[in-house]
Amino acid sequence: MDTNRLETLPADTRPLELIEEYTFPTHDLMMKVLGPGSDFIQPISRELGVKIGMRGDTLLFRGEPEAVGSAIKLVDQLTRVCRGHKTLKEADVVRGARILAENPSAQLGSIFNDVIHVTSSRRLITPRGLAQKQYVDTIRNRDLTFGIGPAGTGKTYLAVAVAVNELLAGRFKRIILTRPAVEAGEKLGFLPGDMVEKINPYVRPLHDALNDMMDGAKTQELMATGQIEIAPLAFMRGRTLNDSFVILDEAQNTTRAQMKMFLTRLGYSSKAVVTGDVTQVDLPHSTVSGLVDARRVLANVEGIGFCYFSDMDVVRHELVQRIILAYEKTESTTANKQSDREANHGENQSE
């Protein structure tokens, strides 16, 4: 290995800094954890704020004691993960660092090794953080789960993955994917074609999720046999859904009546997952979101699981996380200014 390319420790020592070592059990494990050419050293250093040097199969960490401790814990847990023959990518290393920063007692092995098996998968599907792990476990263990949070946190994708896994394992006879036919801030007008062609724009994201994790031919086969059904929410009225894994997507755009109608469709030996983002409601301002209402009404009902995601759980392009934070900051500032104006207006009236 060309150690000249690796970052070396500076000679000076600042107060309150700690230097610790971590020696890998084998050279092969070191190669797995650090990546080809030890390329993962830099992201570990960047994420945890430590300086890292290398001597043979030993890493030397230098920095504040807490940061050094976190770095050693990260490398040790990644080493344990790689004992199971898992191959890491840079994104896995960064994800592990952020998970441990959020919860130092987290066990990366339980997250990284929780694989949701789907047929002909193009890549392994695993939870990508503590919130996603809790979400997947809740779906498995509860008959009704609500996944609430911003776009890009994997709410729909993971629910579809678990549903496909359960269907192929024979635990359910069919998957039903549905969402309200509400336009996101713009009017599409008249849509040409038959009923299937008219509803396709609304359910396209669900098709995309299926096609991403299964071969297109397999998806078409399951849909042709009725084992997978994708339909607008309006098509659920009057039905009783037995032996089904049902997913309601974009639930923030349901009305109270629609949400109640959907939840009361659940039949024997069935499971439901409801996903949505309460910050992206496309209903008229005077209409209360069915998801917001259900969160309040069902909060204390036994047997229902509520899982919440934040901007820190976004797993799309890293810019998406920063975009969400920027919007939240702007909306918070606007809300505070509006509150101040209302307070000043009230004081002026009292005078």
Salt bridges, closest charged atoms under 4 A:
GLU17 OE2 - ARG14 NH2 2.32
GLU17 OE1 - ARG62 NH2 2.81
GLU21 OE2 - ARG55 NH2 2.73
ASP39 OD1 - ARG5 NH2 3.99
GLU47 OE2 - ARG98 NH2 3.16
ASP57 OD1 - HIS27 ND1 2.89
ASP76 OD2 - ARG80 NE 3.03
GLU90 OE2 - ARG46 NH2 3.98
ASP92 OD1 - ARG95 NH2 2.70
ASP114 OD2 - LYS133 NZ 2.68
ASP114 OD1 - ARG140 NH2 2.88
ASP137 OD1 - LYS133 NZ 3.39
ASP137 OD1 - ARG140 NH1 3.53
GLU166 OE2 - ARG171 NE 2.98
ASP208 OD1 - ARG204 NE 3.22
ASP212 OD2 - ARG123 NH2 2.93
GLU221 OE2 - LYS218 NZ 3.82
GLU229 OE2 - ARG239 NH1 2.75
ASP243 OD2 - LYS173 NZ 3.94
ASP249 OD2 - ARG179 NH1 3.61
GLU250 OE2 - ARG179 NH2 3.43
ASP293 OD1 - ARG256 NE 3.42
ASP293 OD1 - ARG296 NH2 2.63
